[in-house]
Amino acid sequence: TMKTTNAWVDHVFRHIDNIPAKRRVDALGDLELRLHKSIDQLSLFLAEANTKESTLLTSLLRAEHLGLLASAYKRKAEYLFRLTEFRPEEKDDLVSQSRDDLRKAKAFYKSGFDSNPVSHWNAVQYLSLKLVLDGNLQSERDLWTVARYMAENDEKNPKNDSDLIWAWGTLAELYMLKPFTAAAILEQDVIDASEKAKKYLTLMNQCDSSHNPAKESTARQFERYIHWWLHLGTENVPNDLKRMAHDIREILPPLKTLLS
């Protein structure tokens, strides 16, 4: 399943430095096969007339389906970016392919949110990729507001602790992105947004260790800005973004602590 593949991809990336150099290329190659298989399987449930539309029966299932497909393309893009370490002579081509797969991920996240606006996790992933790829979110202020409303609704009326904690993660990232929905980015707006994001991650961090998987996933998401997305060579990526991501991410413990 896609969830199993995602878990395996995360596991390999998490321990890549501990894999002997001679085996790393094989390990990454195995990831590529798994990702292609997952993408192919998930694509079977896309509508023939509209390849960004899911044929599953309920809006909840359609949103999850499209979000999983987006996640597969995002992880494939990360695989391609990581591969530049082992094939430096192909770096320009691999980075270009990574961008292309991120664009596909962005489109599927948007379709997932359109299928079910309750799925604020799809919205924040779409917004993050749009900012990284396009340089601003000025055309997405309304979508940002809807996503915030949906996440706040989960925060105020959670079905369980897990929904509450994931809502905090969404809200933290949404507030980091908020300044870039404006035409002019003011330093005070950046400071205010960062403080709100840190507030939500502080709440998450105060939860007990049974919720470490959510903390780890959230920390890894912020690390994508720092170590990956802002190194894609995309023009017009805001200068404040990496600094904000780094400062906000520091609220959560190191990944190795969350994995112990």
Disulfide bonds with the S-S distance in Angstrom:
none
